[in-house]
Amino acid sequence: MSNPIKETIQIFITGGTFDKEYNFITGELYFKDTHMHDMMSRGRCNLPTDIKTLMMIDSLGMTEAERQIIAYNCQQSPHENIIITHGTDTMRETGQYLAKENIKGKTIVLTGAMIPYAFGSSSDGFFNLGSAIAFAQVLTEGVYVCMNGRYFDVNHVEKNRSTGYFQIK
C-alpha cells in the first residue's frame, strides 16, 4: 500500500504574475486570490494536493524574510514533493536560498508565469503548472526551476530578459 503523505504534492503560493489580476479601470496588475484551485479543477488533476498560500507579493519585493518563511514551510511540510508558485524575476534567487538551506528529503520545484493566468489562453501559467506537477513527481531530491516545459537545476538557470525564456546559465 502506498503512503498518502508521499503521494501528496504540497503547493505553496507566493504570488508573482501567476496570480495577478488586471484592473480594467487603472490598467494595473494586482493580487486578489490564488487561481490554483480553479487551475487544478480545470486541469482535471486528481492527484492529492495540499495547497497553502504563504504570501501574495511581486517577487521584486521579496526579501530574505519572505524567503525564510518559504524555507520554514518547506522544512515543516510532511510532503516530499513541493511546488512553489513564484514571480519569475527573482525565482532563481529564492531557489538558491532554498538550496543553501539544505532541506533534506524534498524535491522542490519553483514555477511561475510570464502572463497572468487570469488572461486566459494567452497565459503560460497553466502549462508551467502542469509541467511542475510532472517534474515534482519524477525528479530527485533538490531544488529546481520549471518553466517553458523544461526543468533546470536552480544553480544553473537564468531568465533571459530579451526572450522571456529561462535557459541554462
Sequence and secondary structure as in RCSB ss.txt:
>XXXX:A:sequence
MSNPIKETIQIFITGGTFDKEYNFITGELYFKDTHMHDMMSRGRCNLPTDIKTLMMIDSLGMTEAERQIIAYNCQ
QSPHENIIITHGTDTMRETGQYLAKENIKGKTIVLTGAMIPYAFGSSSDGFFNLGSAIAFAQVLTEGVYVCMNGR
YFDVNHVEKNRSTGYFQIK
>XXXX:A:secstr
   HHHH EEEEEEESGGGEEE TTT  EEE S  HHHHHHHTT  S EEEEEEEEE GGG  HHHHHHHHHHHH
H S SEEEEE  TTSHHHHHHHHHHTT TT EEEEE  SS GGGGGG SHHHHHHHHHHHHHHS SEEEEEETTE
EEEGGGEEEETTTTEEEE 
